[in-house]
Amino acid sequence: MLPVLALHFAVAIGAPWIFRRWGRGSFFALAAVPAGSLAWLAFQYPAAYSSGISETWPFIPELGVEIALRLDPLAWTMSLLILGVGALVLLYCSRYFKPGDAGLGGFGGQMLAFAGAMFGLVTADDLIALFVFWELTTVLSYLLIGYASTRLAARRSALQALVVTTAGGLAMLVGFILLGASAGTYRISTILERAPELAAQPATAAPVAVGALLALVGALSKSALIPFHFWLPAAMAAPTPVSAYLHAAAMVKAGVYLVARFAPGLAGTDFWLPVVLGFGIATMVLGGYRALRQTDIKLILAFGTVSQLGFLVAVVGLGTPESALAGLAMVVAHALFKAALFLVVGIIDHQTGTRDLRRLSGVFRRSRALGWTAALAAASMAGLPLFGGFVAKEAVLEAFAHAPVGGAWAGVVLAGAVAGSALTVAYSARFVWGAFARKPGVEDIPFTPITPLFVASPAVLALAGLAYGVWPAAVDAWAGPYAEQVALGAGAHDGGASAGAVPHLAVFHGLGLPLALSAVSWLVGAVLFAARSAVARAQELLGPPVDAERSYRSIIGALDDAAIWVTGRTQRGSLYFYLAVILTVAAAVPFAVLISGTVRMPGEGQMVLLDPKAPLQPVIALAVAVGALAAVRANKRFLAVLMVSITGYGIALLFALQGAPDLALTQMLVETIVLVAFILGMRRLPPQLRDRTGGRYRAVRIVVALAFGSAAVLAGLTAMAARTATPVSLGFPELAYSGGGGLNVVNVTLVDIRAWDTFGEISVLALAATGIASLIFVRLRHRDLGSVDSVETGSVGRVRGVEALSRDAAELSVARTFATLARDAWLVAGRTLAPERRSIIFEVVTRLVFHSMVIVSVYLLFAGHNFPGGGFAGGLLAGLALTIRYLAGGRFELREAASASPGAILGTGLATAALAGAVPLAFGGQVFQSAIVELWLPVFGDVKFVTSTIFDIGVYLVVVGLVVDVLRSLGARVDEQIDEDQRRESKAAAKRAEREAPLMAAPFGPGRSGAPEGAEQNGTDQR
């Protein structure tokens, strides 16, 4: 089963590339994937129907979560529909779409991925795995419904389907957790075996009943039952192949499958039967009633689908052998006739340009093959004899007649089923008449001839429905074993009373109650269709029933209004307000815990304020306090940032005094980089730091600050006193040396013991670098790397205008010329800066220390496994070296020093780290597992190399990429803005001078105004 899933998703990922090469014909290649999987499924029939096929892979063993797949009769039959109908729909797409349609690669990949997700859903034998596939189908359906992203209706319908089904899915997840916690396992087969026993125990009865109810909420939302039925007709904004597959044969069947899977074990819980029967029958009647009101033939089928889904949920939810057989038989019949009819609608819409039955006339005369295909499928939908729908409906009515419900419920269920069946007959006839009949007073609509391949898929499905009705033995062989399993389970729980009572499907069961009820439904349905005009007028007079979609929109509108109200009062644009809220909550929570008395304060010997062996601690602490107070009192931004940095450097000294050189080194480097970033960013801010929170707000600010500081100190003290177990970190030194092959516990912890944490942190660094900088400085997202006009200025995809890029290219060329003439090739742009911006001393120092800093950074990278250092510290030092070079030479120097884009450096670092984590899997190891390699090299001698160093190299590159991105955005980009402002000011000043003194400027003539013609005004040395 896993190869089937892998094949679907792998080809889905490569679908855009396939479509670029083969165009619309790529749908044939995509259809071959489910077709091949269908052939594989046929060979699995003996094993699946004997003992079942199970595959299991551990996923989160500590939580009992695993990837468990099981192919049994129910899963096999559902997989048959998913793969078979999926192959036919993809084949149909090869003629439905036009060769030039945009986005076909993504559409085809999403359809194929959806087929794989549905296959995983019906074969999952673990609740968490089932939920993952469930939500994957939700996301893919959202993308497929919104395929026409330029249409508002498509986007709105896709979002509505996503919201409704996701909400139901989240409720279902809570139910799954309750069921798994009650049973002590998430294995579905085990839970269903133990469900009756758990429901009978007082301790687990309530959680199991509530869990089953929440699971039903997910099923009802997915299968569009009341009150969630409104999203399915709205989803008809999707292309017709999506409607035929997702909303007739696959996605909406997920809820039906879930009910069928859980019914044998959970049908006896308190809420099960009232929910499945009540909501199922009500949905059947409401969907059929609404179908008679529609003039769009696709909406007739959509509301008909809603009606049939209610019918299916009601019957499969009974949990009896009869209902199991009848329900699965009806699932097969519904998939065949409804998918065929949707595909027919797609052809009509494609060839005529309309789906309005008031305009469609004479279509049958233009395409008799299409008309007969629709007639066969509609006859099966109406439940006429000799069709699959009739065989399945007879079995369903028989199951309802023997339903395990008494009193008025039995009569209501049968009456609702008959009423729904009558409405089904009526809207089936309305569909065929509306789509194909000639209507008086309506001109025959033009109909472009269709190719045999276009009508092949719906014809195959319709003929399969006819074959099903004439020879139901095949479907009986598929569904019968599932009913036998339900009977055996029921017999095991009731002493064997129900075991063995399994009926069979047949063309004709003889005269009896089901046939009589079918005859009533045919008669009533025929009358409703014959009196369709009177029925339409009556529906207009009665008005629509409760409009669930309007209720949904009202709820969403109320939520939007509430969000606006809350946002307006919380997101004020005031940094003071935001910090006050955050710090108040952060102080109130620890104080509330302390006041409750549930934590203890440190006792004697547990708290040491000052270390007598470190007399410099009080001095450093005093410096930190002075820096903090000075930062508060500073009236200029630069002074405030400088004072904050003093506190950071003081903390670094405390780390050094406490014997933590790695922390001290990293803190020192981080503080320096942050200081540079602050100073670069402040160049575009006013130098004065205005106090906006005076008066009573000053007192509030002081109280909040003192409260937060006190809470932080108390939380630290109580944390030291709360430990009762031996710290796990005490074993890290031995583990670092024996497992990680290093003496530096801090670095080995980062790259080996806690490598997952570090990988998450560097991922956040990469996201922050590319995201924040791009939000601030992005201009154009399109770039052509082959063009000289697309020189990068920052993170991934960040480019500048062509004019500015051309100017920079010219200036950089001049800079290289100056550098070559001055014989200082590696410090290219030193002479391009304005004299007031240059520092000869700083340039000389840069020449002396840059290379040494880079070499030391590499040393810290490779020595960090055994000595202070590591990839983080080494990357920061390399970043500081580049910072010094930028400060000495400007943005052109930075471009020469770091020619690669920050995005490329960040991506390379992340890829290196990820590769270091994934490679051990190929050798039978675990993710991020390290290996120690000892070898002898010439010159170096004996070398001990640990593979986690490769991960550290990735960290090094990510940090370097982050620093370069900061320098490109807050440094070079701000430089460009300053130069542009100066150019504009110079041009404006020149224009003012020309207006104010035109006569004075005239005698000089062109080029004689006191400055060389064409000279730049940005301070660039023009020697």
KAMOFEN-V133792 format. One record per helix or strand. SS is the DSSP state (2 for helix, 1 for strand). FROM is the first residue (numbers start at 1). LEN is the number of residues. If there is no record, write none. Layout:
ss->SS from->FROM len->LEN
ss->SS from->FROM len->LEN
This chain:
ss->2 from->2 len->42
ss->2 from->45 len->6
ss->1 from->53 len->8
ss->2 from->61 len->3
ss->1 from->65 len->7
ss->2 from->73 len->24
ss->2 from->104 len->20
ss->1 from->124 len->1
ss->1 from->126 len->1
ss->2 from->127 len->19
ss->2 from->152 len->32
ss->1 from->187 len->1
ss->2 from->188 len->13
ss->2 from->202 len->21
ss->2 from->230 len->8
ss->2 from->240 len->10
ss->2 from->253 len->14
ss->2 from->272 len->20
ss->1 from->296 len->1
ss->2 from->297 len->20
ss->2 from->321 len->32
ss->1 from->356 len->1
ss->2 from->363 len->4
ss->2 from->368 len->15
ss->2 from->388 len->14
ss->2 from->408 len->29
ss->2 from->452 len->19
ss->2 from->473 len->21
ss->2 from->513 len->18
ss->2 from->532 len->11
ss->2 from->548 len->23
ss->2 from->575 len->22
ss->2 from->616 len->18
ss->1 from->636 len->1
ss->2 from->637 len->21
ss->2 from->661 len->22
ss->1 from->688 len->1
ss->2 from->696 len->27
ss->2 from->728 len->11
ss->2 from->745 len->9
ss->2 from->755 len->23
ss->1 from->780 len->1
ss->2 from->788 len->3
ss->1 from->792 len->1
ss->1 from->799 len->1
ss->2 from->802 len->20
ss->2 from->830 len->3
ss->2 from->835 len->3
ss->2 from->840 len->24
ss->2 from->871 len->19
ss->2 from->891 len->7
ss->2 from->902 len->21
ss->1 from->932 len->6
ss->1 from->941 len->6
ss->2 from->948 len->49
ss->2 from->998 len->5
